[in-house]
Amino acid sequence: VSNLGYSVSGEQLSKLFAAYGSVSSVKVIIDKLTNRSRGFAFVDMPNETEGQKAINELSGTTLEGRSITVNLARPKKEF
């Protein structure tokens, strides 16, 4: 989940995604230097169908005044 406001919490995301199915974990990524959100998070939904429905329904919606983007996580690129 990207383009999150800095104040969005894991609990908020968990509640938002729970409307579409089971949520096994939420991890808001925190900047080590500033100790605030980097504006994105990972939400793990074990059921693929529920996860896809959440992606389809939530991507482009507004959360705390910002249009969020929801995608499947991609593997980190090796350089």
C-alpha beads as a LAMMPS data file, in Angstrom:
LAMMPS data file: protein, C-alpha beads

79 atoms
78 bonds

1 atom types
1 bond types

-500.0 500.0 xlo xhi
-500.0 500.0 ylo yhi
-500.0 500.0 zlo zhi

Masses

1 110.0

Atoms # bond

1 1 1 0.000 0.000 0.000
2 1 1 1.604 3.268 -1.052
3 1 1 0.984 7.024 -0.847
4 1 1 -0.047 6.755 2.807
5 1 1 -0.178 9.782 5.069
6 1 1 2.517 9.825 7.748
7 1 1 -0.056 9.381 10.524
8 1 1 -1.728 6.242 9.113
9 1 1 -1.328 3.375 11.570
10 1 1 -1.155 -0.362 11.110
11 1 1 -4.380 -0.645 13.093
12 1 1 -6.194 1.659 10.637
13 1 1 -4.973 -0.404 7.691
14 1 1 -5.909 -3.655 9.390
15 1 1 -9.487 -2.427 9.931
16 1 1 -9.707 -1.104 6.363
17 1 1 -8.532 -4.385 4.784
18 1 1 -10.490 -6.593 7.213
19 1 1 -13.669 -5.507 5.422
20 1 1 -12.459 -7.678 2.504
21 1 1 -11.256 -10.723 4.436
22 1 1 -8.731 -12.083 6.886
23 1 1 -5.628 -9.959 7.556
24 1 1 -2.659 -11.881 8.976
25 1 1 -0.238 -8.946 9.354
26 1 1 0.275 -5.251 8.675
27 1 1 3.701 -3.605 8.589
28 1 1 3.965 0.170 8.186
29 1 1 7.511 0.939 7.017
30 1 1 9.291 3.419 9.304
31 1 1 12.278 5.583 8.331
32 1 1 15.193 4.770 10.663
33 1 1 16.502 8.346 10.725
34 1 1 13.271 10.295 11.243
35 1 1 11.332 7.528 13.021
36 1 1 8.203 8.332 11.006
37 1 1 6.311 6.463 8.307
38 1 1 7.897 6.304 4.862
39 1 1 4.406 6.440 3.337
40 1 1 3.941 2.774 2.511
41 1 1 3.025 -0.479 4.193
42 1 1 2.657 -4.196 3.601
43 1 1 -0.666 -5.876 4.342
44 1 1 -0.669 -9.686 4.282
45 1 1 -3.923 -11.427 3.469
46 1 1 -3.595 -15.232 3.367
47 1 1 -6.591 -15.783 1.072
48 1 1 -5.622 -14.828 -2.493
49 1 1 -9.213 -14.146 -3.604
50 1 1 -9.856 -11.819 -0.652
51 1 1 -6.528 -10.085 -1.240
52 1 1 -7.307 -9.486 -4.906
53 1 1 -10.733 -8.106 -4.002
54 1 1 -9.096 -5.685 -1.523
55 1 1 -6.625 -4.571 -4.227
56 1 1 -9.425 -4.008 -6.737
57 1 1 -11.707 -2.174 -4.313
58 1 1 -9.199 -0.080 -2.338
59 1 1 -6.686 1.091 -4.951
60 1 1 -7.480 4.699 -5.797
61 1 1 -9.617 5.277 -2.703
62 1 1 -8.881 8.098 -0.277
63 1 1 -7.424 7.535 3.183
64 1 1 -6.777 10.608 5.348
65 1 1 -7.015 12.872 2.320
66 1 1 -4.597 10.906 0.123
67 1 1 -5.368 8.633 -2.818
68 1 1 -3.784 5.295 -1.906
69 1 1 -2.354 2.729 -4.299
70 1 1 -2.758 -0.969 -3.523
71 1 1 -0.694 -3.568 -5.423
72 1 1 0.689 -7.042 -4.951
73 1 1 4.101 -6.844 -3.303
74 1 1 6.979 -7.300 -5.712
75 1 1 10.254 -8.981 -4.786
76 1 1 13.059 -6.575 -3.948
77 1 1 15.308 -6.042 -6.963
78 1 1 18.894 -7.244 -6.759
79 1 1 21.533 -4.856 -8.091

Bonds

1 1 1 2
2 1 2 3
3 1 3 4
4 1 4 5
5 1 5 6
6 1 6 7
7 1 7 8
8 1 8 9
9 1 9 10
10 1 10 11
11 1 11 12
12 1 12 13
13 1 13 14
14 1 14 15
15 1 15 16
16 1 16 17
17 1 17 18
18 1 18 19
19 1 19 20
20 1 20 21
21 1 21 22
22 1 22 23
23 1 23 24
24 1 24 25
25 1 25 26
26 1 26 27
27 1 27 28
28 1 28 29
29 1 29 30
30 1 30 31
31 1 31 32
32 1 32 33
33 1 33 34
34 1 34 35
35 1 35 36
36 1 36 37
37 1 37 38
38 1 38 39
39 1 39 40
40 1 40 41
41 1 41 42
42 1 42 43
43 1 43 44
44 1 44 45
45 1 45 46
46 1 46 47
47 1 47 48
48 1 48 49
49 1 49 50
50 1 50 51
51 1 51 52
52 1 52 53
53 1 53 54
54 1 54 55
55 1 55 56
56 1 56 57
57 1 57 58
58 1 58 59
59 1 59 60
60 1 60 61
61 1 61 62
62 1 62 63
63 1 63 64
64 1 64 65
65 1 65 66
66 1 66 67
67 1 67 68
68 1 68 69
69 1 69 70
70 1 70 71
71 1 71 72
72 1 72 73
73 1 73 74
74 1 74 75
75 1 75 76
76 1 76 77
77 1 77 78
78 1 78 79
